Amino acid sequence: MMSDKERSLADLAKLVESGQTLALGGMTLYRRPMAFVRALLARPDRPDNLTLLSFTGSIETDLLIGAGIVSTLRSCYCGLEVFGLAPMFTDAAGQGAISIIEETEASLSFGIRATLAGVSFMPGIAWLGTDILKHRPHLKVIDAPYHPGQQVVAFPAIQWDVAVIHALQADPSGNAVLNPNMAVDVELAIGGKLVIVTAEEFVPRLRDGVQISGAVVDYIAHAPQGAWPSSCYPYYPLAGGEILRYIDACNAGEFERYLAELSTIEAQQSDGNHST
C-alpha cells in the first residue's frame, strides 16, 4: 500500500511554481535527481523564472537552463566535469540570458547554514582579500563583535522553496539513505520549505544508516535509475555515452529534439537499457 507521502513523479513535478527557488541535491555528475527533472520538463505548463540552487550544477542544471525555465543560477560550478562545458549554460551565460549569482563553496555553505540557524547572515573570513567581493558589492564586511580589529564577511542567508534529493533507499515515513557522498543534501532537506525525496528503492522500514529524517520530508517517489545518466553508487555508474550524446545534440543545435526524446529515455530506463 502507498504511504501518505508517496506520489508519482508527475504529481510532484506539478508542485514547483513559477518564481520559486528550486534546490537540487547531489553533486556534479553524481546522484542528481534526473527523473524529477525529466518529469518537470514533461509538464505541458512548465514553470518559469525559477532560481536554481545547486551546490555544483551539471546536466540536470543544463537541461533546465536550456529549456528556458531558469532565470537565476546560484552555484559555484556548472559543467560536465571530464566531458567539458555545460553547453546550454555556457550559451545562456554568454548571451546574458540568465542571471548568475557569483558563489563559492564557502558562500553557499555559509548562506545555507544561516538559514538552518534561523539568522539573516553567517559570518566568515572567506572572500576577505579577494576580488570576489567586487562581484557581490551588496555583501557587507563587518567588525567581528568578539575579536577587536578583525573583520568578517556577513554572508546572507539563502532560502529555497523546494528541495529535491535522490536517495538510494526510502521508507514510507520518508526516511532516506544516501551514502557517504552526501554533498549538502542533508542541509537542503532540513532547510527546504517543501522537501521531495526520490529513491532507487522503497523498503518497509529503515532502521540503520538513515541520513535524512522522514520528519523533514514531505513527499517521496519511487524512481529506479532516477539519477541516470549521472551515477548512483553502488547501483550504477556514470552513463558517459549518454552525456556525450547530449553534448552532441546541443552542439548540433538539436537541444529541443533531445528534450523531446526524454520520454523515450525514461521508457528505456524502465526496461533496464542504459548506455554507459
MARVOMAR-8000 format. One record per residue: x, y, z of N, C-alpha, C in turn; residue in three letters. Coordinates in Angstrom, 2 decimals. Layout:
ATOM/n_u/n_v/n_w/ca_u/ca_v/ca_w/c_u/c_v/c_w/residu
ATOM/X/Y/Z/X/Y/Z/X/Y/Z/ALA
...
END
This chain:
ATOM/n_u/n_v/n_w/ca_u/ca_v/ca_w/c_u/c_v/c_w/residu
ATOM/0.83/-1.20/0.00/0.00/0.00/0.00/0.87/1.26/0.00/MET
ATOM/0.38/2.28/-0.71/1.11/3.54/-0.75/1.03/4.24/0.60/MET
ATOM/2.12/4.89/0.98/2.10/5.69/2.19/1.47/7.03/1.89/SER
ATOM/1.16/7.78/2.94/0.56/9.10/2.76/1.51/10.06/2.03/ASP
ATOM/2.80/9.75/2.07/3.79/10.65/1.45/4.11/10.27/0.01/LYS
ATOM/3.73/9.10/-0.43/4.13/8.65/-1.76/3.26/9.27/-2.84/GLU
ATOM/3.92/9.79/-3.86/3.25/10.38/-5.00/4.00/9.96/-6.28/ARG
ATOM/3.38/10.18/-7.42/4.06/9.95/-8.68/4.99/11.12/-8.97/SER
ATOM/5.98/10.87/-9.80/6.89/11.95/-10.20/6.14/13.07/-10.90/LEU
ATOM/5.16/12.68/-11.73/4.39/13.70/-12.46/3.63/14.60/-11.51/ALA
ATOM/3.04/14.01/-10.47/2.30/14.82/-9.50/3.23/15.73/-8.71/ASP
ATOM/4.40/15.22/-8.35/5.33/16.03/-7.57/5.92/17.16/-8.40/LEU
ATOM/6.13/16.91/-9.67/6.66/17.96/-10.54/5.71/19.14/-10.63/ALA
ATOM/4.43/18.90/-10.46/3.43/19.96/-10.53/3.52/20.92/-9.34/LYS
ATOM/4.23/20.52/-8.30/4.31/21.35/-7.09/5.29/22.51/-7.23/LEU
ATOM/6.14/22.46/-8.24/7.09/23.55/-8.47/6.38/24.68/-9.19/VAL
ATOM/6.42/25.87/-8.60/5.70/27.01/-9.14/6.66/28.05/-9.70/GLU
ATOM/6.19/28.80/-10.66/7.00/29.87/-11.27/7.48/30.84/-10.20/SER
ATOM/8.72/31.28/-10.35/9.29/32.26/-9.43/9.91/31.67/-8.19/GLY
ATOM/9.80/30.35/-8.00/10.35/29.74/-6.80/11.85/29.47/-6.94/GLN
ATOM/12.47/29.18/-5.79/13.85/28.72/-5.77/13.83/27.21/-5.61/THR
ATOM/14.41/26.52/-6.58/14.45/25.06/-6.61/15.86/24.60/-6.30/LEU
ATOM/16.01/23.80/-5.27/17.32/23.27/-4.87/17.40/21.80/-5.27/ALA
ATOM/18.46/21.45/-5.99/18.64/20.08/-6.46/19.81/19.43/-5.74/LEU
ATOM/19.57/18.24/-5.21/20.60/17.53/-4.46/21.61/16.86/-5.36/GLY
ATOM/22.54/16.16/-4.73/23.62/15.51/-5.45/24.75/16.49/-5.73/GLY
ATOM/25.72/16.03/-6.51/26.88/16.88/-6.78/27.48/16.51/-8.13/MET
ATOM/27.78/17.52/-8.94/28.30/17.35/-10.29/27.55/16.21/-11.00/THR
ATOM/28.25/15.16/-11.42/27.59/14.08/-12.16/27.31/12.87/-11.27/LEU
ATOM/26.94/13.16/-10.03/26.70/12.09/-9.07/25.36/12.28/-8.36/TYR
ATOM/24.53/11.29/-8.42/23.27/11.19/-7.69/22.39/12.44/-7.86/ARG
ATOM/22.22/12.87/-9.09/21.35/14.01/-9.36/19.91/13.54/-9.53/ARG
ATOM/18.93/14.34/-9.16/17.51/13.94/-9.26/17.00/14.08/-10.70/PRO
ATOM/17.57/13.28/-11.60/17.28/13.41/-13.01/15.85/13.00/-13.36/MET
ATOM/15.32/11.98/-12.70/13.95/11.55/-13.00/12.97/12.68/-12.69/ALA
ATOM/13.22/13.41/-11.61/12.36/14.54/-11.28/12.51/15.65/-12.31/PHE
ATOM/13.73/15.92/-12.74/13.96/16.95/-13.75/13.22/16.61/-15.03/VAL
ATOM/13.28/15.35/-15.43/12.56/14.94/-16.64/11.06/15.12/-16.48/ARG
ATOM/10.56/14.79/-15.29/9.12/14.96/-15.04/8.74/16.44/-15.06/ALA
ATOM/9.61/17.29/-14.55/9.35/18.73/-14.56/9.32/19.26/-15.99/LEU
ATOM/10.24/18.78/-16.81/10.29/19.23/-18.20/9.16/18.64/-19.04/LEU
ATOM/8.57/17.55/-18.57/7.46/16.94/-19.30/6.14/17.66/-19.06/ALA
ATOM/6.11/18.56/-18.08/4.88/19.29/-17.81/4.48/20.15/-19.02/ARG
ATOM/3.22/20.09/-19.44/2.80/20.98/-20.54/2.81/22.44/-20.12/PRO
ATOM/2.68/22.68/-18.81/2.68/24.05/-18.27/3.91/24.24/-17.39/ASP
ATOM/5.07/24.16/-17.99/6.31/24.28/-17.21/6.34/25.59/-16.45/ARG
ATOM/6.89/25.57/-15.23/7.08/26.83/-14.51/8.18/27.63/-15.19/PRO
ATOM/8.25/28.91/-14.89/9.33/29.72/-15.43/9.87/30.64/-14.35/ASP
ATOM/10.89/31.39/-14.72/11.50/32.35/-13.79/11.98/31.68/-12.50/ASN
ATOM/12.50/30.46/-12.62/12.99/29.75/-11.45/14.39/30.24/-11.08/LEU
ATOM/14.67/30.26/-9.80/16.04/30.39/-9.31/16.51/28.99/-8.97/THR
ATOM/17.63/28.59/-9.52/18.14/27.24/-9.31/19.29/27.29/-8.33/LEU
ATOM/19.15/26.58/-7.23/20.20/26.49/-6.23/20.83/25.10/-6.32/LEU
ATOM/22.09/25.08/-6.73/22.79/23.81/-6.90/24.22/24.00/-6.41/SER
ATOM/24.61/23.21/-5.41/25.96/23.38/-4.87/26.98/23.30/-5.99/PHE
ATOM/26.83/22.32/-6.86/27.56/22.27/-8.12/26.58/21.79/-9.18/THR
ATOM/26.46/22.53/-10.26/25.50/22.19/-11.30/26.12/21.34/-12.39/GLY
ATOM/25.27/20.49/-13.02/25.75/19.66/-14.11/24.63/19.47/-15.12/SER
ATOM/24.43/18.25/-15.62/23.48/18.05/-16.71/22.06/18.39/-16.30/ILE
ATOM/21.69/18.15/-15.04/20.33/18.48/-14.59/20.08/19.98/-14.66/GLU
ATOM/21.10/20.75/-14.28/21.02/22.20/-14.34/21.01/22.68/-15.79/THR
ATOM/21.86/22.07/-16.61/21.96/22.47/-18.01/20.65/22.23/-18.75/ASP
ATOM/19.98/21.13/-18.46/18.69/20.83/-19.10/17.66/21.90/-18.76/LEU
ATOM/17.58/22.27/-17.50/16.58/23.25/-17.07/16.88/24.63/-17.64/LEU
ATOM/18.15/24.98/-17.71/18.52/26.26/-18.31/18.21/26.25/-19.80/ILE
ATOM/18.56/25.17/-20.48/18.29/25.07/-21.90/16.81/25.14/-22.22/GLY
ATOM/15.98/24.62/-21.31/14.53/24.65/-21.52/13.94/26.03/-21.29/ALA
ATOM/14.75/26.96/-20.79/14.29/28.34/-20.64/13.45/28.61/-19.42/GLY
ATOM/13.52/27.74/-18.42/12.68/27.95/-17.24/13.46/28.49/-16.04/ILE
ATOM/14.75/28.71/-16.22/15.61/29.23/-15.15/16.01/30.66/-15.48/VAL
ATOM/15.78/31.56/-14.55/16.21/32.95/-14.74/17.47/33.27/-13.95/SER
ATOM/17.71/32.55/-12.86/18.85/32.84/-11.99/19.49/31.54/-11.53/THR
ATOM/20.81/31.51/-11.53/21.55/30.34/-11.06/22.43/30.74/-9.88/LEU
ATOM/22.33/29.96/-8.80/23.22/30.10/-7.65/24.00/28.81/-7.55/ARG
ATOM/25.26/28.84/-7.92/26.11/27.65/-7.90/27.55/28.10/-8.00/SER
ATOM/28.46/27.28/-7.49/29.88/27.63/-7.60/30.52/26.94/-8.80/CYS
ATOM/29.73/26.11/-9.53/30.27/25.42/-10.70/29.11/24.90/-11.52/TYR
ATOM/29.22/24.99/-12.83/28.24/24.37/-13.71/28.99/23.84/-14.92/CYS
ATOM/29.12/22.53/-15.00/29.86/21.91/-16.08/29.67/20.41/-16.06/GLY
ATOM/30.32/19.74/-16.99/30.16/18.30/-17.14/31.44/17.56/-16.82/LEU
ATOM/32.23/18.12/-15.91/33.47/17.52/-15.44/34.38/17.15/-16.62/GLU
ATOM/34.78/15.90/-16.72/35.73/15.48/-17.75/35.16/15.65/-19.16/VAL
ATOM/33.84/15.77/-19.27/33.21/15.91/-20.58/33.21/17.37/-21.07/PHE
ATOM/33.64/18.28/-20.23/33.79/19.66/-20.67/32.69/20.58/-20.17/GLY
ATOM/32.43/21.62/-20.96/31.49/22.66/-20.58/30.05/22.15/-20.62/LEU
ATOM/29.20/22.78/-19.81/27.76/22.54/-19.89/27.24/23.43/-21.02/ALA
ATOM/26.86/22.86/-22.15/26.64/23.68/-23.35/25.54/24.72/-23.25/PRO
ATOM/24.39/24.37/-22.67/23.28/25.31/-22.63/23.52/26.40/-21.59/MET
ATOM/24.16/26.05/-20.49/24.54/27.06/-19.51/25.55/28.03/-20.10/PHE
ATOM/26.56/27.48/-20.78/27.60/28.32/-21.38/27.01/29.30/-22.38/THR
ATOM/26.07/28.81/-23.19/25.43/29.66/-24.19/24.58/30.73/-23.52/ASP
ATOM/23.78/30.34/-22.53/22.90/31.30/-21.85/23.71/32.34/-21.09/ALA
ATOM/24.79/31.91/-20.44/25.63/32.85/-19.69/26.30/33.83/-20.64/ALA
ATOM/26.78/33.33/-21.78/27.45/34.19/-22.74/26.53/35.23/-23.34/GLY
ATOM/25.25/34.88/-23.49/24.28/35.80/-24.07/23.59/36.68/-23.02/GLN
ATOM/23.92/36.44/-21.75/23.27/37.20/-20.69/21.81/36.84/-20.51/GLY
ATOM/21.45/35.61/-20.90/20.06/35.17/-20.82/19.66/34.75/-19.42/ALA
ATOM/20.63/34.51/-18.56/20.33/34.16/-17.17/21.19/35.03/-16.26/ILE
ATOM/20.69/35.21/-15.07/21.45/35.93/-14.05/22.25/34.92/-13.25/SER
ATOM/23.53/35.19/-13.06/24.39/34.29/-12.30/24.85/34.99/-11.03/ILE
ATOM/24.49/34.45/-9.91/24.94/34.99/-8.62/26.28/34.34/-8.29/ILE
ATOM/27.33/35.16/-8.25/28.66/34.62/-8.00/28.71/33.97/-6.62/GLU
ATOM/29.06/32.68/-6.61/29.13/31.93/-5.37/30.42/31.11/-5.34/GLU
ATOM/30.80/30.73/-4.15/31.85/29.74/-3.95/31.28/28.69/-3.00/THR
ATOM/32.01/27.62/-2.79/31.55/26.62/-1.83/31.36/27.26/-0.46/GLU
ATOM/32.25/28.19/-0.12/32.15/28.84/1.19/30.90/29.69/1.30/ALA
ATOM/30.62/30.53/0.30/29.46/31.42/0.40/28.16/30.63/0.40/SER
ATOM/28.10/29.55/-0.39/26.90/28.72/-0.37/26.75/28.03/0.98/LEU
ATOM/27.84/27.52/1.51/27.77/26.85/2.81/27.33/27.80/3.91/SER
ATOM/27.92/29.01/3.93/27.55/29.98/4.96/26.09/30.42/4.80/PHE
ATOM/25.66/30.64/3.55/24.28/31.05/3.32/23.28/30.00/3.74/GLY
ATOM/23.60/28.74/3.45/22.72/27.64/3.85/22.71/27.50/5.37/ILE
ATOM/23.88/27.60/5.98/23.96/27.48/7.45/23.16/28.58/8.14/ARG
ATOM/23.19/29.78/7.57/22.42/30.88/8.17/20.94/30.54/8.19/ALA
ATOM/20.44/29.99/7.09/19.03/29.60/7.05/18.74/28.53/8.08/THR
ATOM/19.60/27.54/8.20/19.38/26.47/9.17/19.42/27.00/10.60/LEU
ATOM/20.22/28.05/10.82/20.33/28.63/12.16/19.21/29.64/12.45/ALA
ATOM/18.44/29.97/11.42/17.36/30.93/11.61/17.82/32.36/11.78/GLY
ATOM/18.98/32.68/11.18/19.50/34.05/11.27/19.64/34.62/9.86/VAL
ATOM/19.84/35.92/9.76/19.85/36.58/8.46/21.20/36.48/7.75/SER
ATOM/22.25/36.15/8.49/23.56/36.01/7.85/24.44/35.11/8.71/PHE
ATOM/25.52/34.66/8.10/26.52/33.88/8.82/27.88/34.51/8.54/MET
ATOM/28.65/34.82/9.58/29.95/35.45/9.36/31.01/34.43/8.98/PRO
ATOM/31.96/34.87/8.18/33.08/34.02/7.80/34.21/34.86/7.25/GLY
ATOM/35.40/34.30/7.27/36.56/35.04/6.77/36.79/34.78/5.28/ILE
ATOM/36.02/33.87/4.69/36.16/33.62/3.26/35.89/34.91/2.49/ALA
ATOM/36.58/35.05/1.37/36.48/36.17/0.44/37.25/37.40/0.89/TRP
ATOM/37.67/37.48/2.14/38.46/38.64/2.56/39.76/38.68/1.76/LEU
ATOM/40.09/39.84/1.23/41.31/40.00/0.47/41.22/39.51/-0.96/GLY
ATOM/40.02/39.17/-1.41/39.86/38.71/-2.79/39.04/39.72/-3.59/THR
ATOM/39.00/39.52/-4.89/38.22/40.40/-5.77/36.77/39.93/-5.90/ASP
ATOM/36.44/38.80/-5.27/35.08/38.28/-5.42/34.06/39.26/-4.85/ILE
ATOM/34.45/39.99/-3.81/33.52/40.94/-3.21/33.10/42.03/-4.19/LEU
ATOM/33.93/42.30/-5.19/33.57/43.31/-6.19/32.38/42.85/-7.03/LYS
ATOM/32.23/41.54/-7.17/31.12/41.00/-7.95/29.84/40.84/-7.12/HIS
ATOM/29.97/40.95/-5.82/28.81/40.91/-4.93/28.90/42.10/-3.98/ARG
ATOM/28.77/43.33/-4.52/29.03/44.53/-3.71/28.06/44.72/-2.56/PRO
ATOM/26.90/44.04/-2.60/25.94/44.21/-1.51/26.35/43.43/-0.26/HIS
ATOM/27.29/42.48/-0.41/27.77/41.76/0.78/28.52/42.72/1.69/LEU
ATOM/28.25/42.62/2.97/28.84/43.55/3.93/30.04/42.92/4.63/LYS
ATOM/31.06/43.72/4.81/32.20/43.34/5.64/32.04/44.09/6.95/VAL
ATOM/31.97/43.33/8.05/31.67/43.93/9.35/32.77/43.61/10.35/ILE
ATOM/32.76/44.36/11.45/33.71/44.10/12.53/33.22/42.92/13.36/ASP
ATOM/34.12/41.99/13.65/33.77/40.85/14.49/33.51/41.34/15.91/ALA
ATOM/32.35/41.03/16.47/31.99/41.61/17.77/32.86/41.14/18.92/PRO
ATOM/33.47/39.96/18.83/34.24/39.44/19.95/35.74/39.41/19.69/TYR
ATOM/36.16/39.95/18.53/37.57/39.99/18.20/37.89/41.38/17.67/HIS
ATOM/38.24/42.32/18.54/38.53/43.68/18.12/39.60/43.72/17.03/PRO
ATOM/39.31/44.48/15.99/40.26/44.62/14.90/40.10/43.59/13.80/GLY
ATOM/39.30/42.55/14.02/39.10/41.53/12.99/37.81/41.81/12.22/GLN
ATOM/37.87/41.63/10.92/36.69/41.79/10.09/36.25/40.45/9.52/GLN
ATOM/34.95/40.35/9.26/34.39/39.14/8.67/33.39/39.55/7.59/VAL
ATOM/33.15/38.66/6.68/32.12/38.87/5.67/30.80/38.34/6.22/VAL
ATOM/29.75/39.13/6.09/28.42/38.70/6.51/27.70/38.09/5.31/ALA
ATOM/27.75/36.77/5.22/27.11/36.09/4.09/25.62/35.95/4.36/PHE
ATOM/24.76/36.50/3.48/23.32/36.47/3.74/22.75/35.07/3.64/PRO
ATOM/21.69/34.84/4.39/21.00/33.55/4.36/20.46/33.29/2.95/ALA
ATOM/20.54/32.05/2.53/19.99/31.61/1.26/18.77/30.74/1.57/ILE
ATOM/17.65/31.08/0.99/16.44/30.29/1.24/16.00/29.61/-0.05/GLN
ATOM/15.36/28.48/0.09/14.88/27.74/-1.07/13.48/27.19/-0.78/TRP
ATOM/12.66/27.21/-1.80/11.27/26.79/-1.65/11.09/25.28/-1.73/ASP
ATOM/11.74/24.67/-2.71/11.59/23.23/-2.95/12.97/22.60/-3.02/VAL
ATOM/13.16/21.52/-2.27/14.39/20.73/-2.34/14.04/19.35/-2.87/ALA
ATOM/14.80/18.90/-3.86/14.58/17.57/-4.44/15.89/16.79/-4.33/VAL
ATOM/15.82/15.64/-3.68/17.01/14.85/-3.39/16.78/13.42/-3.84/ILE
ATOM/17.76/12.86/-4.52/17.66/11.46/-4.94/18.43/10.58/-3.95/HIS
ATOM/17.75/9.58/-3.43/18.32/8.71/-2.42/18.47/7.29/-2.94/ALA
ATOM/19.25/6.51/-2.20/19.38/5.10/-2.53/18.13/4.34/-2.08/LEU
ATOM/17.71/4.60/-0.85/16.55/3.92/-0.29/15.71/4.91/0.49/GLN
ATOM/14.41/4.65/0.55/13.49/5.43/1.37/12.41/4.50/1.90/ALA
ATOM/11.84/4.86/3.04/10.73/4.06/3.58/9.46/4.91/3.57/ASP
ATOM/8.32/4.33/3.92/7.06/5.07/3.83/7.01/6.35/4.64/PRO
ATOM/7.84/6.45/5.69/7.84/7.66/6.51/8.69/8.77/5.90/SER
ATOM/9.44/8.43/4.86/10.29/9.43/4.23/11.73/9.39/4.69/GLY
ATOM/12.06/8.49/5.61/13.46/8.33/6.00/14.25/7.87/4.78/ASN
ATOM/15.45/8.37/4.62/16.21/8.08/3.41/17.68/7.83/3.70/ALA
ATOM/18.26/6.97/2.85/19.68/6.67/2.89/20.31/7.22/1.62/VAL
ATOM/21.39/7.96/1.78/22.11/8.49/0.63/23.31/7.59/0.38/LEU
ATOM/24.41/7.89/0.90/25.63/7.11/1.08/26.71/8.11/1.42/ASN
ATOM/27.97/7.70/1.56/28.96/8.64/2.12/29.11/9.97/1.39/PRO
ATOM/28.86/10.01/0.10/28.98/11.28/-0.63/27.63/12.00/-0.57/ASN
ATOM/27.44/12.74/0.51/26.12/13.35/0.76/25.99/14.75/0.20/MET
ATOM/27.10/15.35/-0.28/27.07/16.73/-0.75/26.46/17.61/0.37/ALA
ATOM/25.47/18.46/0.04/24.78/19.25/1.08/23.31/18.83/1.15/VAL
ATOM/23.05/17.57/0.81/21.67/17.12/0.72/20.95/17.12/2.07/ASP
ATOM/21.65/16.79/3.12/21.01/16.80/4.44/20.58/18.22/4.80/VAL
ATOM/21.46/19.18/4.53/21.13/20.57/4.82/19.97/21.06/3.95/GLU
ATOM/19.96/20.67/2.67/18.87/21.08/1.80/17.54/20.52/2.30/LEU
ATOM/17.57/19.30/2.80/16.34/18.69/3.31/15.86/19.39/4.58/ALA
ATOM/16.76/19.71/5.45/16.38/20.35/6.72/15.82/21.75/6.47/ILE
ATOM/16.40/22.48/5.53/16.02/23.88/5.33/14.96/24.11/4.28/GLY
ATOM/14.57/23.09/3.52/13.61/23.29/2.46/12.19/23.49/2.98/GLY
ATOM/11.46/24.38/2.32/10.06/24.59/2.70/9.19/23.41/2.24/LYS
ATOM/9.56/22.83/1.10/8.91/21.63/0.59/10.03/20.68/0.17/LEU
ATOM/10.01/19.47/0.73/11.11/18.54/0.51/10.59/17.27/-0.15/VAL
ATOM/11.20/16.94/-1.29/10.83/15.77/-2.07/12.04/14.85/-2.15/ILE
ATOM/11.82/13.58/-1.84/12.87/12.57/-1.97/12.44/11.55/-3.01/VAL
ATOM/13.27/11.36/-4.02/13.08/10.25/-4.96/14.08/9.17/-4.58/THR
ATOM/13.72/7.91/-4.78/14.58/6.84/-4.29/14.66/5.69/-5.26/ALA
ATOM/15.84/5.09/-5.33/16.04/3.90/-6.14/15.17/2.75/-5.64/GLU
ATOM/15.09/2.61/-4.33/14.34/1.50/-3.74/13.44/2.01/-2.62/GLU
ATOM/12.27/1.41/-2.51/11.42/1.60/-1.35/11.55/0.35/-0.48/PHE
ATOM/11.73/0.56/0.80/11.82/-0.54/1.75/10.77/-0.33/2.84/VAL
ATOM/10.34/-1.41/3.50/9.28/-1.27/4.51/9.66/-0.35/5.65/PRO
ATOM/10.92/-0.46/6.09/11.33/0.40/7.21/12.84/0.49/7.27/ARG
ATOM/13.34/1.69/7.37/14.78/1.91/7.53/15.09/2.05/9.02/LEU
ATOM/16.01/1.24/9.48/16.38/1.29/10.89/17.78/1.84/11.10/ARG
ATOM/18.67/1.53/10.17/20.06/1.93/10.31/20.50/2.77/9.11/ASP
ATOM/21.46/3.63/9.35/22.06/4.39/8.27/21.22/5.52/7.73/GLY
ATOM/20.16/5.90/8.43/19.30/6.98/7.95/20.08/8.30/7.97/VAL
ATOM/20.09/8.98/6.84/20.80/10.25/6.76/19.86/11.43/6.59/GLN
ATOM/18.67/11.18/6.06/17.63/12.21/6.01/16.42/11.69/6.77/ILE
ATOM/16.02/12.42/7.78/14.89/12.00/8.60/13.57/12.27/7.89/SER
ATOM/12.68/11.31/7.99/11.35/11.49/7.41/10.60/12.67/8.00/GLY
ATOM/11.04/13.15/9.16/10.37/14.28/9.80/10.44/15.54/8.96/ALA
ATOM/11.44/15.64/8.09/11.58/16.85/7.26/11.16/16.62/5.81/VAL
ATOM/10.73/15.41/5.48/10.38/15.06/4.11/8.87/15.12/3.92/VAL
ATOM/8.44/15.85/2.91/7.01/15.98/2.64/6.48/14.88/1.74/ASP
ATOM/7.25/14.56/0.68/6.78/13.57/-0.29/7.93/12.70/-0.76/TYR
ATOM/7.57/11.49/-1.18/8.56/10.57/-1.73/8.02/10.01/-3.05/ILE
ATOM/8.94/9.60/-3.91/8.55/8.97/-5.18/9.54/7.87/-5.49/ALA
ATOM/9.02/6.74/-5.95/9.87/5.63/-6.36/10.44/5.94/-7.73/HIS
ATOM/11.76/5.96/-7.85/12.41/6.33/-9.11/13.63/5.46/-9.35/ALA
ATOM/13.43/4.20/-9.75/14.57/3.36/-10.10/15.35/4.00/-11.25/PRO
ATOM/16.66/3.96/-11.17/17.53/4.62/-12.16/17.24/6.12/-12.22/GLN
ATOM/16.80/6.67/-11.11/16.35/8.05/-11.07/17.43/9.10/-11.17/GLY
ATOM/18.70/8.69/-11.07/19.80/9.65/-11.22/20.43/9.57/-12.60/ALA
ATOM/20.10/8.56/-13.37/20.71/8.32/-14.69/20.43/9.48/-15.64/TRP
ATOM/21.42/9.98/-16.37/22.72/9.38/-16.65/23.84/9.74/-15.69/PRO
ATOM/23.55/10.51/-14.62/24.58/10.67/-13.60/24.69/9.34/-12.85/SER
ATOM/25.73/9.19/-12.07/25.96/7.92/-11.39/25.21/7.86/-10.08/SER
ATOM/25.03/6.64/-9.59/24.39/6.45/-8.28/25.02/5.23/-7.63/CYS
ATOM/26.20/5.41/-7.11/26.94/4.31/-6.48/26.18/3.79/-5.26/TYR
ATOM/26.08/2.48/-5.08/26.67/1.39/-5.87/25.72/0.78/-6.90/PRO
ATOM/24.66/1.48/-7.25/23.65/0.91/-8.14/24.08/0.92/-9.60/TYR
ATOM/24.64/2.02/-10.07/25.04/2.09/-11.48/26.06/3.22/-11.65/TYR
ATOM/26.92/3.09/-12.68/27.95/4.09/-12.91/27.43/5.23/-13.77/PRO
ATOM/28.29/6.19/-13.97/28.00/7.30/-14.87/27.81/6.78/-16.30/LEU
ATOM/26.76/7.25/-16.96/26.50/6.84/-18.35/27.18/7.83/-19.28/ALA
ATOM/28.47/7.62/-19.48/29.26/8.54/-20.29/28.76/8.66/-21.72/GLY
ATOM/28.28/7.56/-22.27/27.77/7.60/-23.63/26.59/8.53/-23.78/GLY
ATOM/25.72/8.54/-22.79/24.55/9.42/-22.85/24.95/10.88/-22.67/GLU
ATOM/25.93/11.14/-21.82/26.43/12.51/-21.66/26.98/13.02/-22.98/ILE
ATOM/27.74/12.19/-23.67/28.30/12.59/-24.96/27.19/12.80/-25.99/LEU
ATOM/26.16/11.96/-25.95/25.03/12.12/-26.88/24.34/13.45/-26.63/ARG
ATOM/24.21/13.82/-25.37/23.59/15.10/-25.02/24.43/16.26/-25.55/TYR
ATOM/25.73/16.20/-25.33/26.61/17.27/-25.80/26.54/17.40/-27.32/ILE
ATOM/26.57/16.27/-28.02/26.50/16.29/-29.48/25.20/16.93/-29.95/ASP
ATOM/24.09/16.60/-29.29/22.80/17.17/-29.67/22.81/18.69/-29.49/ALA
ATOM/23.35/19.14/-28.37/23.39/20.59/-28.10/24.28/21.30/-29.12/CYS
ATOM/25.44/20.72/-29.40/26.37/21.34/-30.33/25.82/21.38/-31.75/ASN
ATOM/24.90/20.45/-32.05/24.29/20.42/-33.38/23.03/21.26/-33.46/ALA
ATOM/22.74/22.00/-32.39/21.54/22.82/-32.37/20.27/22.01/-32.23/GLY
ATOM/20.37/20.81/-31.63/19.23/19.92/-31.53/18.81/19.69/-30.09/GLU
ATOM/18.95/20.72/-29.28/18.55/20.58/-27.87/17.07/20.24/-27.75/PHE
ATOM/16.23/20.91/-28.51/14.79/20.66/-28.43/14.46/19.21/-28.82/GLU
ATOM/15.18/18.69/-29.80/14.97/17.29/-30.17/15.34/16.38/-29.01/ARG
ATOM/16.44/16.71/-28.34/16.85/15.90/-27.20/15.78/15.94/-26.10/TYR
ATOM/15.22/17.13/-25.85/14.16/17.23/-24.86/12.98/16.34/-25.25/LEU
ATOM/12.64/16.33/-26.52/11.52/15.53/-26.99/11.77/14.04/-26.80/ALA
ATOM/13.04/13.66/-26.75/13.38/12.25/-26.59/13.45/11.82/-25.14/GLU
ATOM/13.29/12.74/-24.22/13.41/12.38/-22.80/12.40/11.33/-22.38/LEU
ATOM/11.20/11.40/-22.95/10.20/10.39/-22.60/10.65/9.01/-23.07/SER
ATOM/11.34/8.96/-24.23/11.87/7.69/-24.73/12.98/7.18/-23.82/THR
ATOM/13.82/8.11/-23.37/14.90/7.74/-22.44/14.30/7.15/-21.17/ILE
ATOM/13.24/7.76/-20.67/12.59/7.27/-19.46/12.07/5.86/-19.66/GLU
ATOM/11.47/5.60/-20.83/10.96/4.27/-21.13/12.10/3.26/-21.22/ALA
ATOM/13.22/3.65/-21.82/14.36/2.77/-21.92/14.91/2.43/-20.54/GLN
ATOM/14.90/3.41/-19.65/15.37/3.16/-18.28/14.49/2.13/-17.60/GLN
ATOM/13.20/2.24/-17.80/12.29/1.30/-17.17/12.55/-0.13/-17.64/SER
ATOM/13.05/-0.27/-18.89/13.36/-1.57/-19.43/14.76/-2.04/-19.08/ASP
ATOM/15.51/-1.16/-18.41/16.86/-1.52/-18.00/17.89/-1.39/-19.09/GLY
ATOM/17.59/-0.64/-20.15/18.55/-0.44/-21.23/19.28/0.87/-21.01/ASN
ATOM/20.55/0.79/-20.55/21.30/2.01/-20.20/22.64/2.02/-20.89/HIS
ATOM/22.95/3.18/-21.45/24.24/3.34/-22.11/25.27/3.81/-21.12/SER
ATOM/26.40/3.16/-21.02/27.47/3.57/-20.13/28.73/3.84/-20.92/THR
END
